[in-house]
Amino acid sequence: MESCSDDLLPQVMETASEAGHIMLENGAEIFRVEETMERITRHYGIDSGHFFVLSNGIITSGGTNYSNVEFIPFKGTQLEKVVAVNRLSRQIEKGECTIGEARQRLAEIRAMKPKPFLEQVLASGIGSGAFCAIFGGSLMDCLASFTVGLLLYVFILKVCCRMSKIVSNILGSTLVSALCIILHKMGFGDSLGNMTIGAIIPLIPGVPFTNGIRDLANEDYIAGATRLLDAITVFFCITAGVALAFLIDGRIEHGMIVLDGMKTDAVTAMWPIQTAAAFLGTAGFAALFGAPRRQYVHAGICGTVGWVTYLAMMRLAAATAVESTFVATLAVVLVSRFMAVRRRCPVIVFQICGIFPLIPGAGIFWTSYYIVNRELSLSLSAGFTAIGTAIAIVLGIVFVTSLPGRLFKIVSKK
């Protein structure tokens, strides 16, 4: 650890604040932001540095003559930047980087471009088609979801970039539902429900939902509650968008479309296809979340382990959906933590992507549909199942997150 002069203190604090700023606006957990900032200042001998990190801001103070307050709006998830800043902080801790070099590296990280347009659009299509298969869609349903998923992300990247999150999610879910309805009426696809569920998955707020749970597990109650509220708001926006599309169609056709509930195609329900769909879908969302490309495969493995565990519990152990989700979440978080140690990469990269197949996207759709169709008892049933599944995910993440990190380092070295 170096000693820090009074002249160097502002530079160190600004460097730490910039590192925290980049991480926070790109989807990092609160505790990781604080840990990274402390790691940087501690190396330069600043013991009096204090950081108070919220979900959208950082308050920094050091010594007797430095303080700073930053408002940091969430711009979107680019996990590659989180990984890069995390790696840089560890290089600083080892003395491999001067303060000037660190500031230059942070400027380069901030300037990193998101994934190419075509890569994001293709990832959305692959994720939508794969998740349609996971939820029981036929091959034609998957092709329809793939097509709508492509169009959805074109809409998000080209049209919604300057809209508020609430408006963009309502419009996005309305567009997805309307396109699926049109394709279904044209005879393209077998189950409208499965098509829509698959295509709407890219809108599901996996990052704030997962990070909110992790923040609560780390006793960051304000940030955790804020992020979960953000996720719940998006869920409601998606529900509103789906409902709006079905209501408009009902007005035009003078009657609501009648859906028969969840359908499972015999072909896509086979274990090999379910396994492949889980892998492709999770890897696709790793691309959407801006994870490093070399981690796509490992993120896909995490999602595959979780979904296969879920299927095994449902099909072989005759467990309920909530019980299966809880056990599958335990599997995902355990594998994520082991991979984080092995790959020397923040666990968030693997955990957010791996947990995605378990998030109750189908429950959101069916709750919306039954509300619009005025089948309140069915909407309550679907809604309570979705809430139960969400609680199971919360408990699974909290339980494994509470385990000491050194346990995973010891096991990984064996």
DAFEN-V456223 format. One record per pair of residues at least 12 apart in sequence whose C-alpha atoms are under 8 Angstrom apart, sorted by the first residue. I is the first residue (numbers start at 0). J is the second residue. D is the distance in whole Angstrom. If there is no record, write none. Layout:
BEGIN
{{I,J,D} {I,J,D}}
END
This chain:
BEGIN
{{0,41,7} {0,42,5} {0,43,6} {0,44,6} {0,92,8} {1,42,6} {1,43,5} {1,44,5} {2,43,6} {2,44,4} {2,45,7} {3,43,5} {3,44,5} {3,45,6} {8,45,8} {8,61,8} {9,65,7} {10,98,8} {11,39,8} {11,40,6} {11,43,7} {11,98,7} {12,40,7} {12,48,8} {12,59,8} {12,60,8} {12,61,7} {14,98,8} {14,101,7} {14,102,6} {15,35,8} {15,36,5} {15,37,8} {15,39,6} {15,40,7} {16,36,7} {16,57,8} {16,59,7} {17,105,7} {18,32,8} {18,35,8} {18,36,7} {18,84,6} {18,105,7} {19,32,5} {19,33,7} {19,35,7} {19,36,6} {19,57,8} {20,57,8} {20,71,7} {21,80,7} {21,81,7} {21,84,8} {21,109,7} {22,80,7} {22,81,5} {22,84,7} {23,54,7} {23,55,8} {23,71,7} {23,73,7} {24,55,8} {24,71,6} {24,72,6} {24,73,5} {24,74,6} {24,75,7} {24,76,8} {25,73,7} {25,74,7} {25,75,6} {25,76,5} {25,77,5} {25,78,6} {25,80,7} {25,81,7} {26,73,7} {26,75,7} {26,76,5} {26,77,7} {26,78,7} {26,81,8} {26,206,7} {26,207,8} {26,210,8} {27,78,8} {27,81,6} {27,210,8} {27,347,7} {28,210,6} {28,213,7} {28,214,7} {28,347,8} {29,52,6} {29,53,7} {29,54,7} {29,214,6} {29,219,7} {29,222,7} {30,214,7} {30,217,7} {30,219,8} {32,52,8} {33,50,7} {33,51,8} {33,52,7} {35,85,7} {35,88,6} {36,50,8} {36,88,8} {37,50,8} {38,88,7} {38,89,8} {38,92,6} {39,88,6} {39,91,6} {39,92,6} {42,91,7} {42,92,5} {42,94,8} {45,61,8} {45,62,8} {47,60,8} {47,61,5} {47,62,5} {48,60,6} {48,61,4} {48,62,7} {49,61,6} {53,221,7} {53,222,5} {54,222,5} {54,223,8} {54,225,7} {54,226,7} {55,70,6} {55,71,5} {55,72,5} {55,73,7} {56,68,7} {56,69,5} {56,70,4} {56,71,5} {56,72,8} {57,69,5} {57,70,7} {57,71,7} {76,206,8} {76,288,5} {76,289,6} {77,113,7} {77,288,6} {77,289,4} {77,290,7} {78,288,6} {78,289,5} {78,290,5} {78,291,7} {78,348,7} {79,289,6} {79,290,5} {79,291,5} {80,108,6} {80,109,7} {80,111,8} {82,291,8} {82,344,6} {82,345,6} {83,108,7} {84,105,7} {84,108,7} {85,345,8} {87,101,7} {87,104,8} {113,289,7} {114,286,7} {114,287,8} {114,289,6} {116,156,8} {118,286,8} {119,152,7} {119,286,7} {119,287,6} {120,148,8} {120,149,5} {120,150,8} {120,152,5} {120,153,6} {121,149,6} {122,283,5} {122,284,7} {122,286,6} {122,287,6} {123,145,8} {123,148,5} {123,149,6} {123,151,8} {123,152,6} {123,201,6} {123,283,7} {123,284,7} {123,287,7} {124,144,7} {124,145,4} {124,146,6} {124,147,7} {124,148,4} {124,149,5} {124,198,8} {125,145,6} {125,148,8} {125,279,7} {125,280,6} {125,283,6} {126,145,8} {126,148,8} {126,197,8} {126,200,8} {126,201,7} {126,279,7} {126,280,4} {126,281,7} {126,282,8} {126,283,5} {126,284,6} {127,141,8} {127,144,6} {127,145,5} {127,148,5} {127,197,5} {127,198,5} {127,199,7} {127,200,6} {127,201,7} {127,280,7} {128,140,8} {128,141,4} {128,142,6} {128,143,8} {128,144,5} {128,145,4} {128,148,8} {128,197,6} {128,198,7} {128,280,8} {129,141,7} {129,145,8} {129,197,8} {129,276,5} {129,277,7} {129,279,6} {129,280,5} {130,197,5} {130,200,8} {130,276,7} {130,277,7} {130,280,6} {130,356,7} {131,144,7} {131,193,6} {131,194,6} {131,196,7} {131,197,4} {131,198,7} {132,197,8} {132,267,6} {132,268,8} {132,272,8} {132,273,7} {132,276,6} {133,267,8} {133,268,8} {133,273,6} {133,276,6} {133,277,7} {133,356,8} {134,193,7} {134,196,8} {134,197,7} {134,263,7} {134,361,8} {135,193,7} {135,261,8} {135,262,6} {135,263,4} {135,264,5} {135,267,7} {135,268,6} {136,189,8} {136,190,7} {136,193,5} {136,194,7} {136,262,7} {136,263,6} {136,264,6} {136,267,7} {137,188,8} {137,189,7} {137,190,8} {137,263,8} {137,264,5} {137,266,7} {137,267,6} {138,267,7} {139,187,7} {139,188,5} {139,189,7} {140,187,8} {140,188,5} {140,189,6} {140,190,6} {140,191,8} {140,193,7} {140,194,5} {141,188,8} {141,194,7} {141,197,8} {142,188,8} {143,179,7} {143,182,7} {143,187,7} {143,188,6} {143,194,6} {144,179,8} {144,194,5} {144,195,7} {144,197,6} {144,198,5} {145,198,7} {147,175,6} {147,178,7} {147,179,7} {147,198,6} {148,175,8} {148,198,5} {148,199,7} {148,201,8} {151,171,7} {151,174,7} {151,175,7} {154,171,8} {155,167,7} {155,171,7} {164,233,8} {165,232,8} {165,233,7} {165,236,6} {166,236,8} {168,202,7} {168,233,7} {168,236,6} {168,237,6} {168,240,7} {169,236,5} {169,237,6} {169,238,8} {169,239,6} {169,240,4} {170,240,6} {171,202,8} {171,237,8} {171,240,7} {172,199,6} {172,202,8} {172,236,8} {172,237,5} {172,238,8} {172,240,5} {172,241,6} {173,237,8} {173,240,4} {173,241,5} {173,242,8} {173,243,6} {173,244,5} {174,240,8} {174,244,8} {175,195,7} {175,198,6} {175,199,6} {176,195,6} {176,199,8} {176,240,8} {176,241,6} {176,244,6} {176,245,7} {177,244,6} {177,245,8} {177,248,8} {179,191,7} {179,194,6} {179,195,6} {190,262,7} {191,258,7} {192,258,7} {192,260,7} {192,261,7} {192,364,8} {192,365,8} {193,261,7} {193,262,7} {195,364,8} {196,360,7} {196,361,6} {196,364,6} {199,360,8} {200,360,6} {201,284,8} {202,237,8} {203,233,7} {203,234,7} {203,360,7} {204,230,6} {204,233,7} {204,234,7} {205,230,8} {205,351,6} {205,352,8} {205,355,6} {205,358,8} {206,351,6} {207,226,5} {207,227,6} {207,229,7} {207,230,6} {208,226,7} {208,227,5} {208,229,8} {208,230,5} {209,351,6} {210,223,7} {210,226,7} {211,223,4} {211,224,6} {211,225,7} {211,226,5} {211,227,5} {212,227,7} {212,393,6} {212,396,7} {212,397,7} {213,396,7} {213,397,7} {213,400,7} {216,397,5} {216,400,7} {216,401,7} {234,363,7} {237,363,8} {238,363,6} {238,364,7} {238,366,8} {238,367,5} {239,367,7} {241,364,7} {241,367,6} {241,368,7} {242,367,6} {242,368,6} {242,370,8} {242,371,6} {245,368,8} {245,371,7} {246,371,7} {255,372,7} {260,365,8} {273,307,8} {274,303,6} {274,306,8} {274,307,7} {275,303,8} {277,299,7} {277,302,6} {277,303,5} {277,306,7} {277,356,7} {278,299,4} {278,300,6} {278,302,6} {278,303,5} {279,299,7} {280,299,8} {281,298,7} {281,299,5} {281,302,6} {281,303,8} {281,352,6} {281,353,6} {281,355,7} {281,356,7} {282,295,5} {282,296,6} {282,298,6} {282,299,5} {282,352,8} {283,295,8} {284,352,6} {285,298,7} {285,299,8} {285,348,8} {285,352,6} {290,348,6} {294,348,8} {297,338,8} {297,349,7} {298,348,7} {298,349,5} {298,350,8} {298,352,6} {298,353,6} {299,352,8} {299,353,7} {300,353,8} {301,331,6} {301,334,6} {301,335,6} {301,349,7} {301,350,7} {301,352,8} {301,353,5} {301,354,8} {302,331,7} {302,352,7} {302,353,4} {302,354,6} {302,355,7} {302,356,7} {303,353,7} {304,327,8} {304,330,7} {304,331,7} {305,327,5} {305,328,6} {305,330,6} {305,331,5} {305,353,7} {305,354,7} {305,356,8} {305,357,8} {306,327,7} {306,356,7} {306,357,7} {308,323,8} {308,326,7} {308,327,5} {308,330,7} {309,323,5} {309,324,6} {309,326,7} {309,327,5} {310,323,8} {312,326,8} {320,384,8} {320,388,7} {321,384,7} {321,387,6} {321,388,5} {321,391,6} {322,391,7} {324,357,6} {324,388,6} {324,391,6} {324,392,7} {325,388,8} {325,391,5} {325,392,6} {325,394,7} {325,395,5} {326,395,7} {327,357,8} {328,354,7} {328,357,8} {328,391,8} {328,392,6} {328,395,5} {328,396,7} {329,395,5} {329,396,7} {329,398,8} {329,399,7} {331,350,7} {331,353,6} {331,354,6} {332,350,6} {332,354,8} {332,395,8} {332,396,6} {332,399,6} {332,400,8} {333,399,7} {335,349,5} {335,350,5} {335,353,8} {336,350,8} {336,407,7} {337,407,6} {337,408,8} {337,411,7} {340,407,7} {340,408,6} {340,411,7} {341,411,7} {357,392,8} {358,388,7} {358,389,7} {358,392,8} {359,385,5} {359,388,7} {359,389,7} {362,381,6} {362,382,6} {362,384,7} {362,385,5} {363,381,8} {363,382,7} {363,385,7} {365,378,7} {365,381,6} {366,378,5} {366,379,7} {366,381,5} {366,382,5}}
END
